[in-house]
Amino acid sequence: MPHSKGFDTHGDEDDYSCGSGVFWRYLLHGFNQSIQLRALLLDLVKKDPENNVICRSAEHAFDNVLDNGNKLFAYFNVLATLLAAIEILEAAQRDEVGPGVILSSK
């Protein structure tokens, strides 16, 4: 299960079976909903802007494209990785602490 019991609001307990895209979808959702997770991820990115796990995951999103018998999921995983990385990395560049809340301009 990708989450704690009682947190399944989408009815998709087994959706990790399609691949890493589900992780990235949940991470992006958490990034947009939790100020604590958002701050943690932005801090992670800012500590190592060129070599953090978000940036590296985006750079290698196409390295291991598997379809697990369903070709839709092969590129769903790549797309989910790239969309989450774009949003998180752009927020770090804008120095955001919350959606639309900018601390300083660069």
C-alpha positions as CSV (number, residue, x, y, z in Angstrom):
1,M,0.0,0.0,0.0
2,P,1.3,3.5,-0.8
3,H,-0.1,5.1,2.3
4,S,-1.3,4.5,5.9
5,K,-4.5,2.6,6.5
6,G,-7.4,5.0,6.6
7,F,-5.8,7.4,4.1
8,D,-7.0,5.7,1.0
9,T,-9.4,8.4,-0.3
10,H,-9.1,7.3,-3.9
11,G,-9.9,3.6,-3.6
12,D,-6.7,2.5,-5.2
13,E,-4.9,0.4,-2.5
14,D,-3.0,-1.6,-5.1
15,D,-2.0,1.2,-7.4
16,Y,1.7,0.9,-6.9
17,S,1.5,-2.1,-9.2
18,C,1.6,0.3,-12.1
19,G,5.0,1.7,-11.2
20,S,6.8,4.7,-9.8
21,G,4.3,7.2,-11.3
22,V,2.0,6.6,-8.3
23,F,4.8,7.6,-5.9
24,W,5.4,10.8,-7.9
25,R,1.7,11.5,-8.0
26,Y,1.4,11.2,-4.2
27,L,4.6,13.1,-3.7
28,L,3.3,16.0,-5.8
29,H,-0.1,15.9,-4.0
30,G,1.7,16.0,-0.6
31,F,4.0,18.8,-1.9
32,N,0.9,20.9,-2.7
33,Q,-1.0,20.1,0.4
34,S,1.5,19.9,3.3
35,I,3.6,22.9,4.2
36,Q,5.9,20.6,6.1
37,L,6.6,18.3,3.2
38,R,6.9,21.3,0.9
39,A,9.5,22.9,3.1
40,L,11.4,19.6,3.5
41,L,11.5,19.1,-0.3
42,L,12.4,22.7,-1.1
43,D,15.2,22.5,1.5
44,L,16.5,19.3,0.0
45,V,16.6,20.8,-3.5
46,K,18.3,24.1,-2.3
47,K,21.0,22.2,-0.4
48,D,22.2,20.6,-3.7
49,P,20.5,22.3,-6.7
50,E,22.3,20.3,-9.3
51,N,22.5,16.8,-7.7
52,N,19.4,16.4,-5.6
53,V,17.1,13.3,-5.8
54,I,14.3,15.3,-7.6
55,C,16.6,16.6,-10.3
56,R,18.4,13.3,-10.7
57,S,15.1,11.4,-11.0
58,A,13.9,13.8,-13.7
59,E,17.2,13.4,-15.6
60,H,16.8,9.6,-15.5
61,A,13.1,9.4,-16.0
62,F,13.5,7.5,-19.4
63,D,16.2,5.2,-18.2
64,N,14.0,2.2,-17.3
65,V,10.7,2.5,-19.1
66,L,8.7,-0.7,-18.4
67,D,5.2,-1.3,-19.5
68,N,4.3,-4.2,-17.1
69,G,1.9,-5.5,-19.7
70,N,0.2,-2.1,-20.1
71,K,1.9,0.4,-22.4
72,L,-0.1,3.3,-20.9
73,F,1.7,2.9,-17.6
74,A,5.2,3.0,-19.2
75,Y,4.9,6.7,-20.0
76,F,2.6,7.5,-17.2
77,N,5.5,6.8,-14.9
78,V,7.8,9.1,-16.9
79,L,5.2,11.8,-17.1
80,A,4.4,11.7,-13.4
81,T,8.1,11.9,-12.6
82,L,8.7,14.9,-14.9
83,L,5.6,16.8,-13.8
84,A,6.4,16.5,-10.1
85,A,10.1,17.4,-10.7
86,I,9.1,20.5,-12.8
87,E,6.7,21.8,-10.1
88,I,9.1,21.1,-7.2
89,L,12.2,22.4,-8.9
90,E,10.5,25.6,-10.2
91,A,9.1,26.3,-6.7
92,A,12.7,26.0,-5.3
93,Q,13.9,28.4,-7.9
94,R,11.2,30.9,-7.0
95,D,11.9,30.4,-3.3
96,E,8.4,29.5,-2.4
97,V,7.2,28.2,0.9
98,G,3.6,27.7,0.0
99,P,1.7,27.6,-3.2
100,G,2.0,31.2,-4.5
101,V,3.9,32.4,-1.5
102,I,7.3,33.8,-2.5
103,L,10.0,34.7,0.1
104,S,12.3,36.6,-2.2
105,S,12.8,37.3,-5.9
106,K,16.0,36.3,-7.6
